[in-house]
């Protein structure tokens, strides 16, 4: 009976961890491979965005007319990708924690 209590997950903690850094919620849930893949994707997209973002920053955000439109589109696209990845990670982490809890309670 005590064994089932150790497997109980806190869904909103998993969601919050994925909000802080995508993939952490999956790692908390015990899905290490999925968590590291999501974290790796997040880091890769973030690193890809750093160069175009630094170009925008050097040009100055107060004068957007001087920034190349392709650079702005790239930064916007990567920003959307980061938001999407974070959202999917949060949703998956909470859903998985709920599923783990449901399976734990059904065993007892």
N, C-alpha and C positions, 0 to 999 in steps of 0.2 A: 504494500500500500504506500509506503514511503517512497518507493521507486518511481511511482507515477508523478509525485510532487516535484521531483528533480527535473522532469522533462517539461514542466509547464513553462510556457513562454509568455512574456508580456508584449502583446501586439503593438501597443503604442510606443513602447521602448524600441522595438524593432523598426517601427516607422520613423521615430525620431533619429535613431542612429543612421538610417538611410538618408534622412534629410541632412544630417551633418556631413556625411560622406557616403555617396552611393556605394553599396556593397557591404557596408558594415552591418546592416540589418540582416542580410543573408548570412553573414559570418556568425552573428549572434544566434541565428536559428539553426546553425550547424551545417549550412550549405556552403562549405568552404570554397569549393570549385566555382560555384556560381558567384559567390561574393568577390573572389579575386578577379574573375572575368569582368564583372561589372565595374569594379574599382579600376582595373587596367584600362577599360574603355573610357572611363571618366578621365583618367590621367592623360590618355592619348589625345582625346578631344581637347582637353584643357591646354596641353602643350602645343597642339596644332593651332590653337587660337592665339597663343601668346605673341607670335610674331606679327600677325596683322593688327592685333590690339595695340602692340607697342608702336606701330606705325601711326595708328590713329591718335595715340596719346602724345606722340611727338608733334603731330600736326596741331594739336590743341582741339579740345572738344567744343570750345566756344566758336570756332570757325570751321564748321563742317563742310563748307563749300570747297575748301582746299583739299579735302580728303578724297582720294580716288574712290569712285562708286563701287568698284570691284572689291576693294578692301572692306568697305562698309557691309557689303553683301556677305562676304566671307565671315566677318565677325558676327553678323546677325544670324547666319546659318549655324555657326558653331554654338552660339548662345542658345538657340532653339534646341540643338542637339543635347546640350548640357541639361537644360530644363526638362526635356523629354526623358532623358536617361535617369535623372533624379526622381521624376514622378513615377516612372515605371518601377524603379528600385523601391521606392517607398510603398507603392501599392502591393508589389510582390512580397515585400518583407512582412507587412501586416497580414496579408492573406495567408501566407505560409505559417506565421505564428498562430493564427486562428485555427488553421488546419491541424497543426501539431497538437494544440490544446484539445481540439475535438477528438482526435484519435487517442489522446491520453485519457480523456474522461470516458470514452467508450470502452476502454480496456477494463476499467474498474467496475 
